Amino acid sequence: MSQLGEIQQAILNDDLGAVASLDVPETYRGVTVHKDEAGMFEGLESRDKDPRKSLHVDEVPTPELGPGEALVAVMASAINYNTVWTSIFEPVSTFKFLERYGRLSPLSKRHDLPYHVVGSDLSGVVLRTGPGVHNWKPGDEVVAHCLNVELEGPDGHNDTMLDSEQRIWGFETNFGGLAEIALVKANQLMPKPGHLTWEEAASPGLVNSTAYRQLVSRNGADMKQGDVVLIWGASGGLGSYATQYAINGGAIPVCVVSSPEKAEICRKLGAELIIDRNAEGYRFWKDEHNQDPKEWQRFGKKIRELTGGEDPDIVFEHPGRETFGASVYAARKGGTIVTCASTSGFMHQYDNRYLWMNLKRIIGSHFANYRESWEANRLIAKGLIHPTLSKTYSLEDTGQAALDVHRNAHQGKVGVLALAPEEGLGVRNHELREKHIDGINAFRNV
């Protein structure tokens, strides 16, 4: 049996104490993009770029373990939009990030390689820890958030997201989670929620933490009870968590979706006010260069019909170019538009009169700091927020999984099995699971 096979068997047999005595393999399988293929999609529109052509499953060397770091045996991971961006080399090739990181120190030079092991989520078991790690040990069951920081400068010590060397693990660093082994900083680790399977536990990390900071945290919109929250893509990876946080926090979500099936998912989560944008026929752009303010007005009127005449206190933005003009218009006077992404395009246009004359605010929100990630994971562990996993793929089929996300042919989050041989493994707290099984399965088979 291979060294990885022995590690896998120890985990599957719940012999976690044996993990420390097992050798760490010299190589492992990881999902990669290749530096010499960074130009493979030149001349193609984004929608025509196929992650199945650029994502590979390669045998790669296990990286050197440095101070404050941990090697994790990855049982499962998940697809995020940053994996799609990596796979289609947009807006830039991630090898530029790795080159820049490689210049930081002799240790970070490890990340500057002709291949990039991708992935910003994981659930798994700690294999080894480097010098200076005291809170984690081999055999611990963990999930990882994706904030990678150095914290050698002053800027990050109030909010680690402001660290001058802040990066997203598996996107702006190498050795990510779509692999059998991953390298993380120890302060990325959090306890695996015991009532979830490996694939369920792996799926919330990035999007759950992002939604928490963007909507709940004082660093984001600082949502309060009674706030009307307009949520774009409310059944998607980010929006599904925003919907849960709004309901949990006593706010009033207005969920924007694109089909009756997605509307039904939001109802399962407990939302009542739903806009099917395709059924309503909203077209916010007349053509490639000009938006249609009349459509903004029609959209705002629909929101007020649902809320009894109230405009949104908060707009939860992430589509970007396609929706941003409507978002700025729709927010109430003094309201907040909080944005964390631009999946439909990075160059936004909006009518600034609606912003400045109505005293609205635009807040940029990017992932979450360690404290926010810990709080978001704590809510998952307590069964107050649920994973939104809809489908799980094998490591070999990661390209197809990324394509589904690229084409928006998915619901919630898409999982990927690594060392876990099948779905349904890793549950420790069966009583809590049974209590919340409907919430856990809300996105399954939709």
Secondary structure, DSSP 8 states (H G I E B T S, - for coil): --HHHHHHHHHHTT-GGGGGGS---SEEEEEEEEGGGTTTTTTS-GGG--HHHH-EEEEEE-----TTEEEEEEEEEEE-HHHHHHHHT-SS-THHHHHHHHTT-TTGGGG--SEEE--S-EEEEEEEE-TT--S--TT-EEEE--EE----SSGGGT-GGG-TT-EETTTTSSS-SSBSEEEEEGGGEEE--TTS-HHHHHSSHHHHHHHIIIIISTTTT---TT-EEEETTTTSTTHHHHHHHHHHTT-EEEEEESSHHHHHHHHHHT--EEEEHHHHT---BSSSS-B-HHHHHHHHHHHHHHHTS---SEEEE-S-TTTHHHHHHHS-TT-EEEE---TT-S-----HHHHHTTT-EEEE--S--HHHHHHHHHHHHTTSS---EEEEEEGGGHHHHHHHHHTT---SEEEEESS--STT-----HHHHHHTHHHHTTTTT-
